[in-house]
Each structure stands twice: as C-alpha cells, then as structure tokens.
Amino acid sequence: MRLKLIGASLTLASSLMLSAAVAQADPVRVAFLMYGNKAEFVQLMERYAKEHPAVVSGDVILTMYDGRYDASVQNDQGQMAVNTMQDAIVINPMDYEANIDVVTMANDAGIPIVVTNARLNTTEMTSEVVSDDVQGGYLEAKAVMEKLGCKGNVVIIEGPKGGSGEIQRGEGNMKAIGECPEGQVTVLERKTANWSRAEALDLMQNWLSKHPGQINGVIGQNDEMALGAIEAIKSANLDVHDFAIAGVDGVTDALRAVKAGEMTSILQDARGQAQGSIDVALRAVKGADYQPESEIWAQYAGELSWDDGQAKRYDIPWTIVSNDNVDELLKDRK
C-alpha cells in the first residue's frame, strides 16, 4: 500500500512539473497599440515589432491595434487588451493626457504596460522606450539654423496638438532658434498638419502665397510634413535648394530627399523603439532570467544600457542622416 502511495505521489509530482513546464512554454501574448497606421514610420514600427526574434520564433503572439488617430479609440483598445487578458501591453499613444487611461487600466489589471515612441504625462507605466523628442526637435531646427546662418524667416509645421511629439519637439525647435542672436530669426507661422504630408502641402501652399519670397526655412516636426512642404515649393516652381528644410523620422522618401540635397532628416529608430519595448515587456512578464533578444542593445552598446530591463525610461539614440550613412539606411528599406 505504501509503495502504491509513493508511486501515486511521484506520478502526481511529475504531472505537476510537466504542467508547469507547459505553462512556462506558452507564448506570451502582447498587445501593441499604435495611434494610427497610415504614416510610414508607424508601419516601420509594426514591421520591426513583427521581426523581433521572440515573435518570429513564436514565443510571443503579437496583436497590433490601429488607433485611427483617435485617443478614445486607443482607450477602448486598451480595455479590449485587458479584457482578453493579454500578458503585456505596449502603447504608442495619440494623446499626452487622454491615453493615461490605458496605463491606469493595465495597472488595475496587473498587466505590464510599456509606453513607446510618444510619451504620456504619467510615471505609472512599467517603463518607457522612447527617443528624447526635445533633442529631436532641437537637432532638426539646429540643422535649419546652420544652413540659414541664423538669419531669416522660418515656418514650423507642427504635429497633432496635445501630443507629446508636438509639445516636446516644439520645445526643442525653439531652443535651437533661441541660440541664434536675438532678432535674427523670425518665426512667420506655426500650425499643425497632423503628421500628414497632404495637410502640410496645403498649409505650405497657403504660406507661400501669404508670404511671397519671405520664407527661408521650414521646420517640419516629422518627415512627412517636411516632404509635403517640399512638394508645395516645387509646385510653386521654386527651387527647393533655396530653402533650409528639416524633418524627423528618417522615412524612406526623406532619406531619398536627403540624398538629393533637399532636406535634413533626423532618424528616429523605429526598430529600436518597437523591439526594445517588446524586450522590456518580456522582462516584466518572464522575470529576472529573461535576457533581451533584439540586436538593438548590442547596436547601441555604450549609449543604451539594458539595466536588467528595469529602467523606468530607455532613450533610443537619434541619428542625423547624412551623405555618409544614407545609402546604408536605404538598403534596410528594400
């Protein structure tokens, strides 16, 4: 009888160990909430998220959400991610304030929440994997100021009002302009084009008509809007090389425009933000034994530290696109 009990106990223990092993081997389910998927940069983030080694191997089941550029839609999608018991949530938020609700929902449900690309006005998330938008805005405006020799009139095409990109890149824009001698640079216009090339085209056409021969520089808070301004300049039969133009993101058409000498672009690393966010989310789910699988940590060694996946904020470095690196960057887009 005793031998039978021992045998039964061993069988039960083995069964429990096997069940635990199976449970540990279950894929981690990650909801990735994007603010909208029309722009190339967001499409690049989605592409690189799907190329994360853990997603490719099947260790992660990734569900991408299109927020349709609406903060309330993103909040609804955050609630859906909670209701479907996702293991982790990554959000690229539309609105600096309104999308704090997603962080609150995730925390209430005990789900790790990582904020990426844009920022939220809270510190309650598990972590942020972003790039410093103040620095990005500064770098693009500095490039324009250098080409103008800190003299002339500029226009600023802004991101969506209320988003962290518009707020912080605008801060960086004005910091660079403020380094020029007082009174030497005038901001003729600043208005949002909502990250849209088409809206920026219309806006720039209006400004060229309103200020004929007076605009010397264009600061587009993303590449799409800078490219819209370039189209407007060309359609007005003006020489784009007579303008100092800059944008942020390093989208494919902007890389080509840099190669043609038409603008400066500050590359925001979509791979770094997307894959870095997944690594940090997996560390929160799997615990201290998890080691990051993306190559970005080796790529930015010395600039970006893993910190055991526990840092509250990770800043993915910016890269100024130049003739020296543009061809290599374009290869990655093929």
Secondary structure, 3 states (H helix, E strand, C coil): CHHHHHHHHHHHHHHHHHHHHHHHHCCEEEEEEECCCCCHHHHHHHHHHHCCHHHHCCCEEEEEEECCCCHHHHHHHHHHHHHCCCCEEEECCCCCCCCHHHHHHHHHHCCCEEEEECCCCCCCCCEEEECCHHHHHHHHHHHHHHHHCCCEEEEEEECCCCCHHHHHHHHHHHHHHHCCCCCCEEEEEEEECCCCHHHHHHHHHHHHHHCCCCCCEEEECCHHHHHHHHHHHHHCCCCHHHCEEEEEECCHHHHHHHHCCCCEEEECCHHHHHHHHHHHHHHHHHCCCCCCCCCHHHHCCCCCCCHHHCCCEEECCCEECCCCCHHHHHHCCC
